Amino acid sequence: MSDLSALQLYVYAMPEEDRAAVQLGIDDNCLEPYDASSSTIVLGMRYLTDEVPVGSAHDLAVHLLTKAPGTAFELWQDPVFEHPGHYVAHLPGLGTYEGRCDSQGSPLVKLTDVLDTLTTTPDSASGLPTDEFTRHGPLFAALRRAQTTRHPLTCAGT
């Protein structure tokens, strides 16, 4: 018997050609819209389910990245016991971030990673080391804007 946990998905922008693949990902994972009054994909709405097998976040992310590459999304699966959750965010044109998270979908970062970043000799012209934090800065800035407004991001083809 496998461990189960909750899975959440936000779709922020989606070109029409990705709609069927996104809907298939939602259906295959038994994700329900937070506001059950809608029968179509609503951009910025949370889709969730309480119990899916651990690893479902990874599988859904792979599906969306390969079958709906123009879709901007954020998803996470809650932690199970002592194991952290799994978080993935993708913004076309900016990239993808994948890492561990808590049950609210907040990415987890080890203090040692932060300290290593602060003590690393800069290797870029900007004066900041090119690492996991600075490399994903534009992605997280755009994602914060989408989270704040819960409005779709502007993507080519949308």
JOMOLIN-V146954 format. One record per helix or strand. SS is the DSSP state (A for helix, B for strand). FROM is the first residue (numbers start at 1). LEN is the number of residues. Records with the same first field share a line. If there is no record, write none. Layout:
SS: FROM-LEN, FROM-LEN
This chain:
B: 4-10, 32-2, 46-8, 72-6, 80-1, 83-1, 85-7, 95-7, 107-1
A: 16-13, 56-12, 111-9, 132-4, 137-13
